Amino acid sequence: MKILLLEDDVILQEIIEEFLVEQGYGVESFFDGEKALDAIGKNAYDMLLLDVNVPNIDGFEILSYLREIGNTTPAIYITSLASMDDLKKGFDLGADDYLRKPFELEELNARIAHIVRLYRLQEEIEFDGMKFVPKAHQIFMGNTVIEMRQKEAQVLEYFMRNTGKIISCDEIIENVWNDEHVPTHATIRTYIKNLRKMFEKEYFDNIKGEGYRFNIV
């Protein structure tokens, strides 16, 4: 499980990172909000730990932007801001939890574990000798790991949970995009084209005039 940590206190960042690594998590740490946001755009993370008062782009702005573009990665604020207004703002922006400094490391660990259980972040789907981890956006083929974008993983997960069923572009949009920016049918076809390229076998049947069907041979 891969965690992004945004914390501009050098000592606290090192303490948190060392503790989380000891718990078995992969951690990438950042002091600067702009660099953290850039990393989120380029990499897949299972969870975000965000301080608020950091250089360039603050933690509130980061999560507001991510939720606006449809990024649903679970996020916990770890901040010294303790007012009820700040707490409410954090949750209104889409945070999954809010931890006030100072805090015990074991409390942070417990809150992370709770979110992992809540969102089934470590859930795996096995098919045709492969393993798909939806929340990690990864497919494991033997010793090979295929990395995918968040929406690609969500589209694939929807097909896998509806194996054998003919699914239209409209159904994919309704169930994967929710109230976010609605893509065109051409965009959906591009996602499926990209997914097809990831596999040696053909798992997607194109049912003319109806949609697509995912079959595990």
C-alpha positions as a Python dict, from the first residue, in 0.01 Angstrom:
ca = {
    (1, 'M'): (0, 0, 0),
    (2, 'K'): (143, 333, -113),
    (3, 'I'): (95, 650, 93),
    (4, 'L'): (176, 1010, 0),
    (5, 'L'): (282, 1218, 300),
    (6, 'L'): (278, 1598, 277),
    (7, 'E'): (441, 1751, 585),
    (8, 'D'): (677, 2051, 591),
    (9, 'D'): (812, 1989, 942),
    (10, 'V'): (1132, 1799, 860),
    (11, 'I'): (1160, 1615, 1191),
    (12, 'L'): (792, 1519, 1207),
    (13, 'Q'): (798, 1406, 845),
    (14, 'E'): (1091, 1174, 914),
    (15, 'I'): (925, 1036, 1228),
    (16, 'I'): (596, 963, 1050),
    (17, 'E'): (763, 814, 743),
    (18, 'E'): (988, 587, 948),
    (19, 'F'): (693, 469, 1156),
    (20, 'L'): (472, 395, 853),
    (21, 'V'): (750, 208, 675),
    (22, 'E'): (789, -7, 987),
    (23, 'Q'): (416, -85, 961),
    (24, 'G'): (472, -217, 609),
    (25, 'Y'): (352, 83, 405),
    (26, 'G'): (532, 238, 111),
    (27, 'V'): (572, 611, 170),
    (28, 'E'): (667, 905, -53),
    (29, 'S'): (716, 1228, 140),
    (30, 'F'): (694, 1591, 29),
    (31, 'F'): (750, 1927, 198),
    (32, 'D'): (594, 2134, -79),
    (33, 'G'): (227, 2126, -183),
    (34, 'E'): (300, 2194, -549),
    (35, 'K'): (543, 1904, -574),
    (36, 'A'): (301, 1676, -390),
    (37, 'L'): (20, 1764, -630),
    (38, 'D'): (248, 1701, -927),
    (39, 'A'): (337, 1358, -786),
    (40, 'I'): (-31, 1272, -736),
    (41, 'G'): (-93, 1355, -1101),
    (42, 'K'): (184, 1119, -1215),
    (43, 'N'): (154, 830, -968),
    (44, 'A'): (-112, 614, -806),
    (45, 'Y'): (-141, 639, -428),
    (46, 'D'): (-372, 444, -198),
    (47, 'M'): (-391, 719, 63),
    (48, 'L'): (-296, 1082, 116),
    (49, 'L'): (-175, 1227, 447),
    (50, 'L'): (-194, 1603, 410),
    (51, 'D'): (-74, 1885, 629),
    (52, 'V'): (-255, 2212, 558),
    (53, 'N'): (-1, 2491, 606),
    (54, 'V'): (268, 2394, 356),
    (55, 'P'): (455, 2597, 93),
    (56, 'N'): (305, 2700, -244),
    (57, 'I'): (-25, 2505, -245),
    (58, 'D'): (-187, 2430, 91),
    (59, 'G'): (-350, 2102, 184),
    (60, 'F'): (-703, 2241, 156),
    (61, 'E'): (-641, 2360, -200),
    (62, 'I'): (-488, 2026, -299),
    (63, 'L'): (-783, 1817, -185),
    (64, 'S'): (-1035, 2064, -325),
    (65, 'Y'): (-873, 2035, -667),
    (66, 'L'): (-842, 1656, -652),
    (67, 'R'): (-1208, 1606, -562),
    (68, 'E'): (-1310, 1852, -833),
    (69, 'I'): (-1135, 1646, -1103),
    (70, 'G'): (-1275, 1320, -968),
    (71, 'N'): (-977, 1188, -774),
    (72, 'T'): (-1126, 984, -488),
    (73, 'T'): (-806, 872, -316),
    (74, 'P'): (-876, 855, 61),
    (75, 'A'): (-723, 1147, 248),
    (76, 'I'): (-644, 1224, 612),
    (77, 'Y'): (-554, 1574, 726),
    (78, 'I'): (-276, 1587, 985),
    (79, 'T'): (-263, 1947, 1098),
    (80, 'S'): (-223, 2185, 1389),
    (81, 'L'): (-538, 2371, 1280),
    (82, 'A'): (-779, 2286, 1558),
    (83, 'S'): (-1084, 2508, 1515),
    (84, 'M'): (-1424, 2363, 1434),
    (85, 'D'): (-1434, 2576, 1120),
    (86, 'D'): (-1112, 2414, 995),
    (87, 'L'): (-1239, 2069, 1088),
    (88, 'K'): (-1566, 2129, 902),
    (89, 'K'): (-1382, 2271, 602),
    (90, 'G'): (-1160, 1963, 584),
    (91, 'F'): (-1455, 1726, 574),
    (92, 'D'): (-1652, 1949, 337),
    (93, 'L'): (-1363, 1932, 91),
    (94, 'G'): (-1377, 1553, 95),
    (95, 'A'): (-1137, 1441, 366),
    (96, 'D'): (-1195, 1097, 515),
    (97, 'D'): (-1046, 1186, 853),
    (98, 'Y'): (-891, 1481, 1038),
    (99, 'L'): (-615, 1430, 1293),
    (100, 'R'): (-503, 1724, 1507),
    (101, 'K'): (-138, 1767, 1606),
    (102, 'P'): (13, 1656, 1832),
    (103, 'F'): (-103, 1297, 1795),
    (104, 'E'): (20, 950, 1883),
    (105, 'L'): (163, 752, 1594),
    (106, 'E'): (-47, 452, 1692),
    (107, 'E'): (-358, 667, 1657),
    (108, 'L'): (-254, 757, 1303),
    (109, 'N'): (-195, 389, 1232),
    (110, 'A'): (-540, 299, 1367),
    (111, 'R'): (-708, 564, 1152),
    (112, 'I'): (-526, 444, 840),
    (113, 'A'): (-625, 84, 916),
    (114, 'H'): (-988, 192, 960),
    (115, 'I'): (-993, 356, 617),
    (116, 'V'): (-825, 52, 461),
    (117, 'R'): (-1106, -166, 598),
    (118, 'L'): (-1374, 85, 509),
    (119, 'Y'): (-1270, 115, 146),
    (120, 'R'): (-1131, -237, 109),
    (121, 'L'): (-810, -83, -19),
    (122, 'Q'): (-626, -413, -15),
    (123, 'E'): (-899, -608, -192),
    (124, 'E'): (-771, -823, -478),
    (125, 'I'): (-957, -972, -774),
    (126, 'E'): (-799, -1284, -922),
    (127, 'F'): (-873, -1381, -1281),
    (128, 'D'): (-710, -1601, -1543),
    (129, 'G'): (-390, -1641, -1342),
    (130, 'M'): (-359, -1268, -1277),
    (131, 'K'): (-432, -1046, -979),
    (132, 'F'): (-602, -706, -1001),
    (133, 'V'): (-584, -462, -708),
    (134, 'P'): (-844, -193, -796),
    (135, 'K'): (-749, 68, -537),
    (136, 'A'): (-379, 36, -620),
    (137, 'H'): (-456, 63, -993),
    (138, 'Q'): (-232, -238, -1058),
    (139, 'I'): (-250, -575, -1233),
    (140, 'F'): (3, -842, -1141),
    (141, 'M'): (100, -1091, -1413),
    (142, 'G'): (359, -1317, -1258),
    (143, 'N'): (658, -1091, -1196),
    (144, 'T'): (518, -814, -1416),
    (145, 'V'): (320, -522, -1272),
    (146, 'I'): (92, -319, -1498),
    (147, 'E'): (25, 33, -1372),
    (148, 'M'): (-293, 209, -1485),
    (149, 'R'): (-472, 537, -1434),
    (150, 'Q'): (-741, 567, -1169),
    (151, 'K'): (-1031, 581, -1415),
    (152, 'E'): (-894, 289, -1615),
    (153, 'A'): (-887, 84, -1295),
    (154, 'Q'): (-1242, 189, -1207),
    (155, 'V'): (-1371, 100, -1554),
    (156, 'L'): (-1197, -240, -1542),
    (157, 'E'): (-1332, -307, -1192),
    (158, 'Y'): (-1687, -233, -1309),
    (159, 'F'): (-1651, -476, -1599),
    (160, 'M'): (-1504, -745, -1374),
    (161, 'R'): (-1789, -714, -1127),
    (162, 'N'): (-2031, -754, -1417),
    (163, 'T'): (-1854, -1031, -1609),
    (164, 'G'): (-2060, -1166, -1898),
    (165, 'K'): (-2305, -876, -1898),
    (166, 'I'): (-2338, -640, -2195),
    (167, 'I'): (-2252, -292, -2065),
    (168, 'S'): (-2325, 26, -2258),
    (169, 'C'): (-2114, 341, -2257),
    (170, 'D'): (-2396, 520, -2075),
    (171, 'E'): (-2397, 257, -1799),
    (172, 'I'): (-2021, 294, -1752),
    (173, 'I'): (-2054, 672, -1730),
    (174, 'E'): (-2341, 648, -1481),
    (175, 'N'): (-2164, 402, -1250),
    (176, 'V'): (-1801, 516, -1274),
    (177, 'W'): (-1820, 892, -1318),
    (178, 'N'): (-2120, 967, -1094),
    (179, 'D'): (-2165, 1347, -1080),
    (180, 'E'): (-1820, 1429, -1208),
    (181, 'H'): (-1736, 1576, -1549),
    (182, 'V'): (-1926, 1350, -1788),
    (183, 'P'): (-1707, 1197, -2062),
    (184, 'T'): (-1818, 1130, -2420),
    (185, 'H'): (-1874, 784, -2563),
    (186, 'A'): (-1553, 834, -2762),
    (187, 'T'): (-1365, 879, -2433),
    (188, 'I'): (-1512, 554, -2298),
    (189, 'R'): (-1405, 372, -2614),
    (190, 'T'): (-1054, 510, -2563),
    (191, 'Y'): (-1044, 376, -2205),
    (192, 'I'): (-1149, 32, -2324),
    (193, 'K'): (-894, 44, -2607),
    (194, 'N'): (-622, 123, -2352),
    (195, 'L'): (-736, -163, -2127),
    (196, 'R'): (-728, -406, -2420),
    (197, 'K'): (-364, -321, -2486),
    (198, 'M'): (-270, -425, -2132),
    (199, 'F'): (-359, -790, -2188),
    (200, 'E'): (-224, -1057, -2420),
    (201, 'K'): (-573, -1209, -2450),
    (202, 'E'): (-887, -1035, -2571),
    (203, 'Y'): (-1129, -1003, -2282),
    (204, 'F'): (-1359, -735, -2424),
    (205, 'D'): (-1625, -826, -2677),
    (206, 'N'): (-1765, -539, -2882),
    (207, 'I'): (-2141, -595, -2914),
    (208, 'K'): (-2240, -374, -3205),
    (209, 'G'): (-2500, -114, -3117),
    (210, 'E'): (-2517, -226, -2751),
    (211, 'G'): (-2184, -192, -2577),
    (212, 'Y'): (-1914, -422, -2445),
    (213, 'R'): (-1896, -753, -2260),
    (214, 'F'): (-1606, -864, -2041),
    (215, 'N'): (-1538, -1237, -2066),
    (216, 'I'): (-1279, -1436, -1873),
    (217, 'V'): (-1183, -1727, -2098),
}
